[in-house]
Amino acid sequence: MTVTSLRFKDDQYEAIKVLADFYGETVTAFMKRVILERLEDESDYQDVVKNLQASQGEVVSRYEVMTHLKLE
C-alpha cells in the first residue's frame, strides 16, 4: 500500500470537506472514492475509444444490441 499527501488551498479543502460531509464520509474516504471512480471512468472511456477505432466507425443501434443480447 502507498500513502500520499495532497496540498489544497484552504477554500478548496473546505469545499471538499463540505461534499464529504454531505455524503457522510471522511475527507480521505471521499477523495479516495472520487479518484477511483474517475480512474474507472477514464478506463471505460479509453475502452470505448479503442472499440470505436477497431470498428472503423461502424456502429449498431441500441435496439440491435438489445436484440442480439436477447434483452428485448
MODELLER restraints for C-alpha pairs under 7 A, 6 or more apart:
rsr = mdl.restraints
at = mdl.atoms
rsr.add(forms.Gaussian(group=physical.xy_distance, feature=features.Distance(at['CA:16:A'], at['CA:27:A']), mean=6.91, stdev=0.5))
rsr.add(forms.Gaussian(group=physical.xy_distance, feature=features.Distance(at['CA:17:A'], at['CA:27:A']), mean=5.68, stdev=0.5))
rsr.add(forms.Gaussian(group=physical.xy_distance, feature=features.Distance(at['CA:20:A'], at['CA:26:A']), mean=5.89, stdev=0.5))
rsr.add(forms.Gaussian(group=physical.xy_distance, feature=features.Distance(at['CA:20:A'], at['CA:27:A']), mean=5.43, stdev=0.5))
rsr.add(forms.Gaussian(group=physical.xy_distance, feature=features.Distance(at['CA:20:A'], at['CA:30:A']), mean=5.45, stdev=0.5))
rsr.add(forms.Gaussian(group=physical.xy_distance, feature=features.Distance(at['CA:66:A'], at['CA:72:A']), mean=5.81, stdev=0.5))
